[in-house]
Amino acid sequence: MHSCSAPGSMAMASGRAPESKKVCVVGAGMSGLAAARELRREGLAVTVMEQRGDVGGQWLYDPRTDGSDPLGAAAPVRVHSSVYASVRLISPRECMGFSDFQFVPRPGGRDARRFPGHREVLSYLKDFCAAFGLAGAVRLNTKVVRVAMVPRDAGAGGGVKWQVRSVHVDPDGGEEGSPTEEVFDAVVVANGHYSQPRLPSIDGMAAWPRRLHSHSYRVPDPFRGEAVVVVGCGESGLDIATELCGVAREVHLAARSVEEAATPSPMMAKLLANHAGIRLRPPVERLREDGTVAFADGSLAAADTVIYCTGYSYSIPFLDTAGLVAVDGGRVGPLYEHTFPPALAPSLSFVGMPMHVFAPWFFQAQARWVALALAGRAALPPEEEMLRAVREDYRAREAAGVPAYRTHSIPAVNPNEHLEFVYRHSDLPRMEEWKVELFLTSLTDAMDDREAFRDRDDDDYSESVRDGLRRWRRVAGAQYEAALAAAAAASSDRARAGADAEAPLPAPCQVSHL
């Protein structure tokens, strides 16, 4: 059993009492809840604004789609969640928990699989919200429509303050009543980045009669008997193409390049062998007016529907920083360490922008850093030094051939950066080695057999992983149940006492290494 302490590389501001600040968090998904908890642990007054009727963000499944805009071309999209009904995790749940509230299987008919479906993730996030008393800080059905700096001469104390304009929305997203305006000392943007579709540029796509982005895909039934072209071989493209095989007449899967189509990877070759109904094609070159799709090798296919599985862009339409922060599709910047805009830090921060990280552990570390900075317990570098670091990061990514839309893919240059970030900027416990091994083994398994990798038995892992799993289930499971029980007892005590005050949150990082 080890309690963690702040790492030596973390610059701590000394000789200052924590300042009481009002902080607005935009979004109550995985990253927003992480931010709310860490901010409150530092004694900050937190208000979370969430446009939907419950917490969970993307993991709050919505069977509706943007029916009038199936491409999601308008910004912002009307329906926030892009999760389709069959979504399962591609990372082991053992690697996906908060540091002191692990994602353990629970009884009562819950999804206990190592790679569960989206409903189990939502249940976990709601348990997290309950365990740490966050519900009282969340305003549901509250859409943020504008965040802007308060003019300096109007703000008390001369520091940067933020005016947040919000409006109540009905379940269908319609705005109700007059907007509300409030002033906050700081704003944390945690609205996610899997809602606004990134669309390709293909000749003829504007006139094609039936096309949609995967953002608007939920179930395969509407495509029964059709010939469907799926553009993109990422996770959603492979999921959807495989699922459509059961109902569609033909499924054409457009690869990223002619070479990829001509010489598919072993994983792709195995998937194609298991699903004779999928035909791997080169990239789409043109959508023709006669209803045929022309591919880069000159071949044609008649199609009823085209589904673009081409990823997502960052979209923060409510944010007005007078040009100090720019949102350009795949890049939000400049952001020091993907978190703080140098000219506005720490009063403005972003949690949850990074991709390809251990979530929510990485987001918890970001939130911890933000909370410490706002409480005066962590010092940020000078503005120019932060800007220089951002420019160096951009240059390193460009030199490594990383495209701009992957600016926030943390391990794109340094495979260990997602771990080093957490150790550098937070006092969270280190990721256990057996979890890293489990994740890497799962990744290797997925590259070998994408459809079967989730079904591996414990006995197939190394002894160190098996030992870690046994300890994790025992210790983390007990911590999980204890946290929920303590929250329920505190809630009952407050109800009996008629008290409005919330129970204090536990001190950070008193967590066992499993």
N, C-alpha and C positions, 0 to 999 in steps of 0.2 A: 504494500500500500504506500503510495507516494502522493504527497500534495505538491502541486506545481507552483512555481514562482516565476516572476517576470524574468525572461532571459536577459543576459547581460547586454545583448546587442540592441535592446529596446531603450530608446532615450526617454527617461522619465523626468518630468518637470518636478522639481523639488521645492519644498517650502511654501506650497500653496494649498489652501483648502479647496476641495472640490466646489465648483461653482454650480449653483442651481440654475438650470436653463430649461426653457420650453423648447421641445424638439418635435417636429412633425415628421413622421415616417410615411412615405407614400407607398402603399401596397402592403397587404397582409398575407403574402405568400411565404415561401420558405425563408427568403432573405429578409423580408420585412419583419417576420416574427423573431428571427435571430436578432435583428437590430433592436426591436422593442425590448427584448429581454435584457440584452447587454446594457442598453441605455438606462433602464430602470435600476439595474444593479449598481450603477454609479450614482444613483440618487437624482437622475434627471427626470423632468416631467414630460412624459411621452404621450403623444396623440398619434395613433395610426389611422390613416384614412384609406378605406378599402371600398372600391366601387361595386363590388359584388355582395351578395347576401350572406356570405360566410367566408371564413378564412380558408387559405389553401392555395390561392393563386392558380397556376396552371393545373394543379392536381385536383381542383374542384371541377369535376367533369361536367360539361354542359352539352347536352344532346343537340342543342340548337347550333346553327351555322349562320354565317353572313349570307343569307339566301339571295339578297339583291346584289351582292358583291362577292361571289364565290372565289374570286382571285385575291380578295383582300387588298385591292389596289388603293382604296381610300384609307387615309390615316386620320385618326386612329380607327382600327377595326371596331365593329360593334360588339362582337363576341370575343371575350378575352382568351378563353382557353382554346388551345390547339390539340388537346389530348383526344385521341380516338378511342373507341370502346375497348379495343383489345390490347392497349398499351401495357407492356410489362417493363420493369427495370432491366437495364443492361449491365448494371453494376450490382455487386452483392450488397444486401442490406447491412451486413456487418461493417461495411465501409461507408455507410451513408448516414450515420447518426450524428447528433450533437454530442459534444465531448462527454457530457455528464447526463445524457438522456438518450441512450443508444436505441437503435431501431430494432428492438428485439421482437420475436414473434409473441403474440398474446393469445390467450384462450378466448372462448366465446364465439367461435365460428369465423375468426379473422383469418386472413390469408397468411399462412405461416411459411410460404415458400421463400427460398433465399432470394429469388428474383420476383417479387410480388407484382400484382397489378396496381393500377393507379388508385383504386379505392383504398387499398391498404396504406399507401403513402399519405392520402388525405386523413385517414383515421389517426395515423401517427402524428401528423401536424396538429390535429385537433387535441390529441392527448397532450402534446407539448404545450399548447396554449392553456389547457386546463391545469397542468402540473405546476405552471409558473404564474398562474393568475393573470394572464395577459388579456383576457376577454374584455375587462373593464377599460382597457386602453384603446380598444379598436372601435371605430365608428364604421359600421357596415352601411352599404348602399350610399356611400359618400364618394363622389367622384371629384378628384382634384382637376380643376380646369385651368389654373394659372398659379405659378410660383415665380415670384419676382422679388428683386431686392427692394427694400424700403429705402427711399432716398436718404442719404447720410444725415442731412440736416433734420430729418424727421424722426430718426431713430435715437432712442435714449442711449446715452453712453458712448455714442460715436462708432460702435462696432457695426458689422454687417448684420442686418436683420432681414427677415423674409416675410413677405405678405403672401399668404396662401388663400386662394379663392377656391371654394368647393361648393358643390350643389348636390342635393339629395336626388337619387335616381331610383326609378321603379325597377322591378325585376327584368323588364325588357330593355333597360338602359335609357329610358326616357327621363329627361330632367324634370324635377318637380320643385315648384316654389322658387324663391329668389336665392341667388348665390349668397354664401356666407364668407366674410373676409376676416382673417385672423392674422396676427403677427407672431412669428416664432423667432427664437434666437438661432435656430439651426434647422436644416431640412436634410433628411436622408432619403435619397431616391432609391426605391427598391421595387420598381414596377415590372421587373423581369424583362426578358428579351426573346420570348418564343410566341409572340402574338402577331407581329407585323410581318407578313410574308415578304421574302426577297424573291423577286420575279426575274426570270431570264429575259433576254431580248432575242426573240425568234421571229423571223420573217413570217408574217401572216397570222400571228397569234391573236391580234386584236379582233379579227373577223371570225375566228373559229367559234362555232355555235355553242359547244358545251366544253368548258374548261374550268378548272378549279385548282386552287392550291391545297396542299395537304392540310392546311389550317381549317379548311371547310369539309374535310373527310371525317366521318364518324364510323360508319358500318358499310360492309360491302353490298348489301341488298339492292340499293338503287342502281347498281351497275350489272345486274343479272342479265345475261345474254348479250352483253355488249362486247365490242372490241375496244380495249382501253390501252392507251399509251401512258406509261408512268415515266416521267422525266426526273432522273436522279437516282443514284444507287447508294444513298446514305441510309441511316437507320429507318427513317419513315418510308423511304422508297422501297426498301426490301420488305419491310413489314406489309405495306399496302399491296405490293405486287403479289406476294405470297398469299395474302388473304383473298385477293380478287380471284385467284385461281379456282376457288371453290364455286364461283358464281358466273364469272365472265366467260364469254365465248373465246376471246383471245386476250392475252396480256403481253404487251411489248414493253420491255424495260430498257430505257435509253441510258447507256453508259456515259461516263465522263469524257471518253475519248474513243477514237477508232481502235487504238491499240488495246484498250481495256476490253472492248467488245470482241476483238479478234482473239485475244489470249486471256481469257478470264482467270482470275485468281483461283487457287484451290477451293477457297470457301465458296466463291460464286459458282464454280463448276459443280460442286456438290449440291448446292441449292438448285441449280438448273436440272441436275440429274433427278432430284427428288420431285421436281415440279415440271413435268413435260409441257404444261400449258404456258410457261413463261418463255418468251423468246428474247434473248439479249440482243440489243441493237446498238449501233453507233449513236452519237449525239444527233438530236433532231436538227435538221438544217432549215426546214420550211414546213409550214402548215398550209396546205393548198386549198383553194376554194372548192375543189370537187370532193372534199372530205377525206383526202389521203394525206398521210404524213410522209414527208421526204426526209430520209436519213443521210448522214454525211457520206456514206459509201454509195449513194445513188439508189438504194433500195426504197421501196414504197410499201406502205401498209394503210389499208382503209381502217378508219377508227371512228368510233362514236364519241369518245371522251378523251381528253388529255388531262392528266393530273400532274401538277408541278410539285415535286418534292425537293425543293431547291433552297430550303433553309429560311432563316428569318433575319430581319434587320432590327437594329435598335431604334426605338421610337419613344421620344419623351416630349410630346407636343405641348405639354403644359409648362415647360421650363423656359423661362426668359432670363438669361444672364447677361444681356446686352453684348452678346458676342464672345463672352469670356469662356464659354463651353460650347463646343460645336458637336452636333450629332450628325454624322455622315454615314448612314447605312450601317456599315460594320465597325465603326469606330466612334467612341465617345471620348472627346478629349479637348484639351490635354488633361489626363488624369495621372497623378503621381501614384504609382503602384496600383493602377486601376481603381483607385478609391477616392482620392482627393484632387479637385482642381486647384492648382497652386495659387491662383489669384484669389480664391474664395475659401480656402481651407482655414480652419476646420468647420466653418459654419455650413458649408455645403459638402455633401459626400454621397458616394454611390456604393451600394452594397448589392452584390449579385450580378454585376456585369460580366465577370470572368466565366469562361467556358472550359470544359475538360478538366474539372477539379473535383475533389471529394466534397460533394455537397450533402448536407449543409455545414459540414465541419469547416470548410474554407470560408463560407459566408459568416459563420460564427466568429472566425478570427478577424475578418474584416470589421464586423460589427463591434467586436471587442476593442479593436484599434480606434475606431471612431468614438466609442464611448469614453475611452481613456483620454483621447485628445480633447473632447468637449468638456470633460471633467477636470481638465488641467493636470492630468497625471501622466500624459505622454506628450513630449515636445516634437513637433514636426520640423523638418529642415526649413531654412529660409526659402522664400518663393523662387528665387532664381536657381537655387540648387535643385529644387523639385522639377522646375522646367527643364533643366539640363539633363536630369535623369530620364524624363519623358522622351526627350529628343534622342538620347542614347539608346533607349529601348526601341524606338522607331527605326533607328539605323541598324541595330542588331537584327531586327526582324526582316528588314529589307535585304540585308546582306545574306540572310539565311533563306531567302526566297519565300518568306511568309507573306501572303497577300494582305492588303489593308483590312479586308473584312474579317481577318483572323487576328486582329490586334489584341483582342482580349482572350485569345486562346493561350492560357498561361504556360503550358509546357511546350509550346511550339518551338522554342529555341533551346531552353534548358529543361530536360525531362523531369528534373527534381524541383523546379521552381515553385510548384504548388505546395510542396512540403516546406521549402525554405521560407516562403512568404509567411506561413503560419508561425514558424519558429522565430522569425525576425520581428514580426509586428504584433504578436500577442503573447499572452502567458498561458495559452492552452497546453494541455498535455500533448506530447508527441504521438504521432500515429504509430501504433504498434507494428513491429516488423511482420508479424503473421498476417495482419490485415493487408499490408502492401503485397505480400506474397499471394494472398488469396485473390486480390484484385488483378495482379499481373497474370496469374494462372487463368482466371476467368477471361481475361482479354485474349490470351493465347488460344483458349478453347473456342472463343467466339470466332476468331480468325480461321480456325480449322473447320468448325461446324456450327454455323450461326443458329440453326434451329434446335440443336441438341445441347448446347453448352450450358443452358440453365438447369439441366436435369442431372447434373453430376452429384454423386453421393459423397458423403463426408469421407468414406473410406478411400476415395480416390485421391485425396489430398495428402500432403506431407504430414509427418508426425507433428511438426511445429504448428501447422495450421490446425490440425485436429485438436491439439492440446489447447490452442488459443480459442477455438470454437467452444470447447467444453467450459473453459473458465468464463468466457464471454456470456454464455447462456445463463450461467449460475449467478455471476456477480452483477452483470448489467441488468439481467432480468429482475433481480432483487431491488436494484436502485430505481428502476422504472416504476415498479409497483409501490415502492416506498414514497416516491415523489408524488404519485397520484393520490395515495392515501393521506399524505400530509396535507396536500392541497384541499382534499375533501374535508378533512378534519378542521382545517383553518376556516374554510367556508362555513362549516356548520357552527363553529364557535362565533364567527362574526354575525351570523344570522341570529343566534341566541342572544348575543349582546346588543344587537341592533346597531352595530358599528358600521360606518361607511368606509373606514380606512382599510386599505388592503394589507395583507400580511407581508412582512418584509421578505425580500427574496434572499435565498441562501448566498453566502459568500462565494465568489467565483473560484473555480478550479480545485475545490476539495474533492477530487475525483480519483478513483482507483485506476491504476494501470492494470488492464485485464490480461 
